[in-house]
């Protein structure tokens, strides 16, 4: 699932293409949504909130979208071959034309058209980790009052918005924190520095489009543990593992190093795990 940095970069790209000019076309291919009242209205801004996109249009309308697992927005020229092919593409959920640009929402996980003053469907979210005005000390204090495991707390968008499994796995490894340790047992200063590190790394990724927790851009060197189960830890050489975090039915995968992060996960039986993509699959 795209995380807060990817969504912020998407919002910036849409904002630069659409802001300040009238919408020539608003084709919302989602249930009974009708975007025709927005035609001729100017885009005021496109912003992100955690993993959500908010496209505010004059007249008091907001187009809200969530990418979920496979969604994306593309910006094309309508006259280009790639722009034209989206007219009848089965995965298109939204198609917006303005100022010679075509913005296409593909495989979106959620799409809504709401009155801006009636709520934006994001009221449940906690502070956005990428918001430069957020008090990360206060967020850290909220994290350390949660009895759940640290990974589960960080992934709860109601606590802090924008962190997904990539950044949760990487930040917990960088800080050498066990993902399953109850959040309430972690010093608040440790959580604050983790969040500050995450905000810096995610802001850089939002600008560059390159997710890297290691500072490197070489293939397979951009992350310490995420998607590296069954392979050597870049820090200690032990084998990176993957385990589930969260309640039944809502589990999320977390990658970690048992030696660097305090042992096996409670849900990890310790059996050998093949590297992701290896012949025979991942077990």
C-alpha positions in Angstrom: 0.0 0.0 0.0 1.4 3.4 -0.9 2.5 5.3 2.3 2.3 8.9 3.3 5.4 10.0 1.3 4.1 8.5 -1.9 0.7 10.0 -1.4 2.2 13.5 -0.6 4.2 13.3 -3.8 1.1 12.3 -5.8 -0.8 15.3 -4.3 1.9 17.7 -5.3 1.9 16.3 -8.8 -1.8 16.7 -9.1 -1.8 20.2 -7.6 0.8 21.4 -10.1 -1.2 20.1 -13.0 -4.7 21.2 -11.9 -4.5 24.2 -9.5 -5.9 27.5 -10.4 -7.6 26.6 -13.7 -11.2 25.4 -14.5 -11.8 21.7 -14.8 -12.8 20.8 -18.4 -13.9 17.3 -17.6 -14.8 15.4 -14.3 -15.6 11.8 -15.0 -16.0 9.8 -11.8 -16.5 6.1 -12.5 -17.5 5.0 -9.1 -21.1 4.0 -8.4 -23.5 6.8 -8.8 -21.0 9.6 -8.3 -21.6 12.5 -10.7 -18.8 14.9 -11.3 -20.6 17.1 -13.8 -21.4 19.9 -11.3 -17.6 20.5 -11.0 -17.0 21.2 -14.7 -15.9 24.8 -15.1 -14.9 25.1 -11.4 -11.3 25.8 -10.5 -9.2 23.5 -8.5 -8.2 25.3 -5.3 -5.6 22.7 -4.0 -4.8 19.1 -3.9 -3.3 18.0 -0.6 -2.6 14.8 1.3 -3.6 13.8 4.8 -1.8 10.6 5.8 -2.7 8.1 3.0 -5.7 10.1 1.8 -5.9 12.6 -1.1 -8.1 15.7 -0.9 -8.8 17.6 -4.1 -10.6 20.8 -3.1 -12.6 22.6 -5.8 -14.3 26.0 -5.7 -18.0 25.9 -4.9 -17.3 23.9 -1.7 -16.6 20.5 -3.2 -13.9 18.0 -2.3 -12.9 14.9 -4.3 -11.6 12.4 -1.8 -9.6 9.3 -2.9 -7.6 6.6 -1.2 -5.1 4.4 -3.2 -5.4 1.4 -0.9 -3.2 -1.4 -2.2 -3.0 -0.9 -5.9 -4.3 2.6 -6.7 -2.4 5.4 -8.4 -2.9 8.7 -10.1 -1.2 9.4 -13.4 -0.8 12.7 -15.2 -0.8 12.6 -19.0 -1.4 14.7 -22.0 -4.9 14.0 -23.3 -3.6 13.9 -26.9 -0.8 11.4 -26.1 -1.2 7.7 -26.8 -1.1 6.9 -23.1 -3.6 9.7 -22.4 -6.1 8.6 -25.1 -6.0 4.9 -24.0 -7.6 5.8 -20.6 -10.9 6.8 -22.3 -12.1 3.2 -22.1 -9.6 1.7 -19.7 -11.4 -0.8 -17.3 -9.3 0.2 -14.3 -10.0 4.0 -14.5 -12.0 5.3 -11.6 -11.6 9.0 -12.2 -10.6 11.1 -15.2 -10.0 14.8 -14.8 -9.0 17.2 -17.6 -7.7 20.7 -17.2 -5.1 23.0 -18.8 -4.0 20.4 -21.3 -3.4 17.8 -18.6 -5.3 14.5 -18.0 -5.2 13.2 -14.4 -6.3 9.6 -14.2 -7.1 7.6 -11.1 -6.4 4.0 -11.6 -7.6 1.1 -9.4 -8.5 3.5 -6.6 -9.5 1.9 -3.4 -11.9 4.6 -2.4 -13.5 7.6 -4.2 -15.9 10.1 -2.8 -17.4 13.5 -3.7 -18.4 15.5 -0.6 -19.2 19.0 0.4 -16.1 20.4 2.0 -17.9 21.9 5.0 -19.6 18.6 5.7 -16.4 16.7 6.5 -13.7 15.2 4.4 -13.8 11.5 5.6 -10.5 12.0 7.4 -11.8 13.1 10.8 -10.7 9.8 12.3 -7.0 10.3 11.4 -4.3 11.2 13.9 -1.7 13.8 13.2 0.1 13.5 9.8 3.7 12.7 10.3 4.6 14.8 7.3 2.9 17.9 8.6 5.8 20.2 9.6 3.5 21.9 12.2 2.8 18.7 14.1 4.2 18.3 17.6 5.9 15.0 17.3 6.6 15.0 21.0 2.9 15.0 21.7 2.4 12.2 19.2 5.2 10.2 20.9 3.4 10.7 24.2 0.2 9.3 22.7 2.0 6.3 21.3 3.4 5.4 24.7 0.0 5.3 26.3 -1.1 2.5 23.9 -1.0 -1.0 25.3 -0.6 -2.7 21.9 2.7 -3.7 20.3 4.8 -0.9 18.9 4.4 -1.9 15.3 0.6 -2.2 15.6 0.4 1.3 17.2 2.6 3.0 14.6 0.4 1.4 11.8 -2.8 2.7 13.4 -3.7 5.8 11.3 -5.8 7.1 14.2 -2.6 7.5 16.2 -0.3 8.9 13.6 -1.2 9.1 9.9 1.1 8.2 7.0 3.2 5.3 8.3 2.8 1.9 6.6 4.6 -1.4 6.8 7.7 -0.2 4.9 8.4 2.7 7.2 7.3 0.9 10.4 9.6 -2.0 9.6 12.6 0.3 8.7 12.2 2.8 11.6 11.9 0.1 14.2 15.0 -1.6 12.9 17.0 1.6 12.8 16.1 2.3 16.4 16.7 -1.4 17.3 13.3 -1.7 18.9 11.3 -4.9 19.0 8.2 -4.4 16.9 6.1 -6.5 19.4 7.2 -4.7 22.5 4.1 -3.0 24.2 4.2 0.7 23.2 3.6 1.7 26.8 7.0 0.1 27.7 9.0 2.2 25.3 10.6 5.5 26.6 8.8 8.5 25.1 12.1 10.0 24.0 12.9 6.9 21.9 9.5 7.1 20.2 10.0 10.8 19.6 13.4 10.3 17.9 11.9 7.5 15.8 9.1 9.8 14.6 11.5 12.6 13.9 13.7 10.3 11.9 10.7 9.0 10.0 9.4 12.5 9.2 12.8 13.4 7.8 13.2 10.3 5.7 9.6 10.4 4.4 9.9 14.1 3.5 13.0 13.4 1.5 11.2 10.5 -0.2 8.2 12.7 -1.0 10.6 15.1 -2.7 12.7 12.6 -4.6 10.2 9.8 -5.2 12.8 7.4 -3.9 12.0 5.5 -0.7 15.3 4.8 1.1 15.9 4.3 4.7 19.6 3.6 4.2 20.5 6.7 2.2 21.5 4.5 -0.7 19.9 4.3 -4.1 21.4 1.0 -5.3 18.9 -1.7 -6.0 18.3 -3.9 -2.9 20.2 -1.4 -0.7 17.5 1.1 -0.1 16.0 -0.8 2.9 17.4 -2.6 5.9 14.7 -5.3 6.4 11.6 -4.6 4.5 11.0 -7.3 1.9 14.4 -8.9 2.9 13.1 -11.9 4.8 15.3 -15.0 4.4 18.3 -12.8 3.6 21.2 -11.5 5.7 20.7 -8.5 7.9 22.8 -5.6 6.6 23.8 -4.8 10.2 24.7 -8.1 11.9 24.5 -10.8 9.2 21.7 -12.8 10.9 18.7 -13.7 8.8 15.9 -11.2 8.4 12.4 -12.5 9.1 8.8 -11.6 8.5 5.9 -12.0 10.9 2.4 -10.8 11.4 1.4 -7.9 13.7 -2.1 -7.0 14.8 -5.4 -8.7 15.7 -6.8 -11.6 13.7 -8.3 -10.5 10.4 -6.4 -7.2 10.4 -2.8 -8.5 10.5 0.0 -6.6 8.8 3.4 -8.0 7.8 6.4 -6.6 9.6 10.0 -7.4 8.6 12.7 -7.5 11.4 16.0 -8.9 12.5 15.7 -11.2 15.6 19.3 -10.5 16.7 19.1 -6.7 16.3 15.6 -6.4 17.6 15.3 -8.6 20.6 14.4 -12.1 19.4 11.6 -13.8 17.5 8.1 -12.4 17.2 5.4 -14.0 19.2 3.7 -15.1 15.9 7.0 -16.4 14.4 7.5 -20.2 14.8 11.2 -19.9 13.8 11.0 -22.2 10.8 13.3 -21.3 7.8 11.9 -18.6 5.5 12.8 -18.4 1.9 13.8 -15.1 0.5 10.9 -13.3 -1.1 10.7 -14.2 -4.8 12.8 -17.3 -4.4 11.8 -20.5 -6.2 9.3 -22.4 -4.2 7.7 -19.2 -2.7 7.9 -17.7 0.7 6.9 -19.8 3.7 
